[in-house]
Amino acid sequence: MAVENDIVLIYIEHHPRIFARIEKIVPDSKKDWYHVTLLLLQAPLETVTWILKDLYIDGAEFTMNGRPMRLEKVVAPRLAPVSIQTTAVEDSPAAQTKARVLSFEEAKNKKK
C-alpha cells in the first residue's frame, strides 16, 4: 500500500493526468476505508482529501462521479552508474599558468 510522502500518479479515465504526494492517511470509521489527503503537484498547488478503500490506495480502479480512476505509486528509476574519465592536464596551457582563488570582494573590486 502507498504510504505518507509517497508520490502517486493519478489516472483519470485510464490516462495519466496528475502527480500527487500523499500527505496523510487517516482511518475512517468504516473498516478498510481511509481519508487520504493528497497534495496535487500542479500550479497552483492544491490539497484534496478523498475517502478511499485500502484496495484503491494499493492501485485498484475506482470511480469518482462515474469516471474510472486509479492511483499508481511512482518509483524513481535507479541512477545509472557514472564512470568518470580523467585526462592529464599538466600539458594544457591552463595548467601552466598560475591560478589562484579570488574572494568575492577581490572579484568585485577587480570588475571596477
N, C-alpha and C positions, 0 to 999 in steps of 0.2 A: 504494500500500500504506500502511496506517496505520503510524505510527512511534511511537517512545517519546514519552511525555507526551500523546499524543492521547487524547481521550475517545471511547469507543465505547459504543453501546447494544447489549446482548446480547439477542438474540431467542431464546426457547425455545419450541419447538412453534409457531412463526410468530407469537408475541406478544412485544411488547417487555417485558422483565422487569426489567433492572437496568443501571445505568450503571457503567462501569469506566474506570480510567485505565491505559493501557499503561505499565508501569514499566520493562520490559526485554524486548528481543528478542534472543535468542542463537541462532546457527545450531546445528542438530542435526547428528549425524554422517551422517544421511541427506540426500541432496540435496533442496533445496526445502522442507525441514521446519525448524521453529524452536521453541524453548522460549519461550513468551510468558508473561511474568509480568504479571498484572492485579491492580490494587487495586480491589476491589469497593466501590463507593461506596454503602455501606449502613451501618446501625448494628447491630452493631459493624462497624468496618472489617475486611476480610479480604483476604488476598493468596492468589492461586492461580496455579499455573503449568500451562499447557496446552501440549501439543506439537501444533502446527498447521502445515499446509502454507501456503505463501505465498498460495495462492488463497483459503484460508479467512480469512487476515488481511485480504485485499482485499474480503471480503464474501460469498464463495461459501458456500452452505449446506453444513454437515457434520452428522454425527450424533455424539452422545455418549450412551452407554448406550441406543442405539436412539431417542433423541429428536432431532428436527431442531433445529439451532441455526445461528445466524449472527451475525457482528459487523457493525455498521454505524457507520462513523465519524461522529461528531457535529460538525457545522459550526455555529458560533454564528451566529444571524441578524444581519444588518447592523443597526446602530442607525439609526433614522430621524433625519433632520436635525432639530435643535431650533431653533425660531425663538424668539428672546427679544423680548418686547414690553416696552417701558419706558413708564412713565407719569410724569407730572410729580408730584412730591411736595411741591413748595415750598408749595403751598396747604393741605396737610394739617395738622391740629393737631399731630401728632407732629413735623413738620418745624419748627414754630415754637417748640418747647421746646428748651432747651439740653441736648443729650445729651452724656454723657461715658463713657469706658470705665473700668470698675472692675476692679481687680486681684482675684484670688481672695481675697486677705487682706482687702481692703476689703469685698468682698461677704460674707465670712464674719462679719466684725465687725458689719456692718450688720444681720444677722439676729439678733444677740444682744440 
